[in-house]
Amino acid sequence: MINFKIGIIGAGGIATGRHIPAFKEIEGVSVYGVFDVNHVRAKEVAATFSIEFVAESEEQLLRHVDAVVICTPNKFHHQSVMKALDAGKHVFCEKPMAIASHEAIEMEEAAKKAEKVLQIGYHYRFKKESLAAKKAIVAGSIGDPLVVRVEAMRRRKVPGWGVFTNKDIQGGGCLMDYGCHLLDLALWLMDYPEIELVEGQTYEMVSRDPDQVNEWGIYDATTIDVEDHATAFIKFKNGATMLFETSWAANVPSDKESLSISGTKGGISVFPYALNKAEQGIMTTTVADWISGEENEGLAQARHFISSCLEGREPLVKPNEAKIVTAVIEQIYQKSN
Ligand SMILES: NC(=O)c1ccc[n+]([C@@H]2O[C@H](COP(=O)([O-])OP(=O)(O)OC[C@H]3O[C@@H](n4cnc5c(N)ncnc54)[C@H](O)[C@@H]3O)[C@@H](O)[C@H]2O)c1
């Protein structure tokens, strides 16, 4: 029986809410140790989840495990990933891969050199709708993607906890922390075509309003320094284009996550799933038959990471793709004025 030992670095919300429960459910895997700069927090989490070892340092944790799951704020992903790969460990790193392109490039190179798995936490790819859409696109159902429309919109939901409103630590706001998921998903469905041009604009006026109305807690409107809305236009070398919009403080009637692609032979909507085609003179819409009995994307993502490590396979979310998300985000910030 395999005993594959996982170490958690950063024992905050995503570690306790998603990764520790998911990895604990996988047979042959133990969540063996935890490290957090907040040692009290690490001890509490270890007690709650019956984790054997509370490490004093990342280095100490690395000596005792086969792989680490990095759940620190975005700024620290790079340093922890580099240390873990250098120690010869497999790494699952939360999204975004890094806050700067040059860091993501170094991380990708380090994974290659170490010959270890480096999987990034773009878990939207493991949603049933996303997998069904990928399958249909790979089977040629929509032909070549032409126009991609993405809306990742939350109505007045700036995260009022943690460090999400601090640019220095998170690197950005709704685009860096939320829109990145749908940006990755859209690029993956398109098979990551080469990019010719990125234009974009970010906004932060709504969340700076001292009379804020926010549904996800309270943040300091005087210190928030990240964007709450971003738009982008991306043109690809193959002629396709993407129209992208994300916000976590939008003045819209309700939240909306939508991703649709018009191709040369058909079109696909991912959320909610529908495949549209003109067949025998009429337009048809097919809804995939995947509804029941499947595990959630957090567990699917964790299982995939473990099997990639054990079988020495490249993971579904590859460093060379996640680094492009970071590069696009960087360009949107650069183009914005
Ligand atoms: N995939 C998703 O949908 C999703 C959702 C939420 C958060 N995230 C990502 O997960 C990461 C963590 O987010 P969170 O919501 O858990 O934040 P959090 O603030 O709840 O937790 C972060 C934890 O990391 C610890 N920490 C800070 N610096 C550290 C360091 N250098 N070494 C070790 N521990 C350190 C903090 O003490 C804290 O306990 C971020 O990168 C975030 O973008 C992803």
The ligand as an ORCA input file, in Angstrom:
! r2SCAN-3c Opt
* xyz 0 1
  N      -8.294     28.087     -6.338
  C      -9.107     28.941     -5.742
  O     -10.272     29.071     -6.078
  C      -8.582     29.746     -4.576
  C      -9.462     30.271     -3.631
  C      -8.927     31.006     -2.557
  C      -7.561     31.230     -2.477
  N      -6.737     30.731     -3.446
  C      -5.290     30.969     -3.401
  O      -4.752     30.273     -2.277
  C      -3.690     31.024     -1.673
  C      -4.006     31.250     -0.208
  O      -5.259     31.885     -0.086
  P      -6.140     31.750      1.246
  O      -7.489     32.267      0.896
  O      -5.988     30.414      1.826
  O      -5.406     32.846      2.165
  P      -5.352     32.902      3.768
  O      -4.956     34.291      4.081
  O      -6.618     32.362      4.328
  O      -4.178     31.878      4.153
  C      -2.834     32.076      3.862
  C      -2.009     31.413      4.950
  O      -0.643     31.448      4.556
  C       0.147     31.798      5.710
  N       1.392     32.365      5.188
  C       1.641     33.616      4.762
  N       2.890     33.711      4.291
  C       3.458     32.489      4.444
  C       4.733     31.950      4.139
  N       5.679     32.691      3.552
  N       4.974     30.649      4.442
  C       4.028     29.896      5.054
  N       2.806     30.346      5.366
  C       2.507     31.620      5.039
  C      -0.726     32.749      6.497
  O      -0.321     32.810      7.855
  C      -2.099     32.111      6.317
  O      -2.400     31.178      7.325
  C      -3.580     32.313     -2.497
  O      -2.601     32.150     -3.479
  C      -4.942     32.435     -3.175
  O      -4.895     33.132     -4.394
  C      -7.223     29.971     -4.459
*
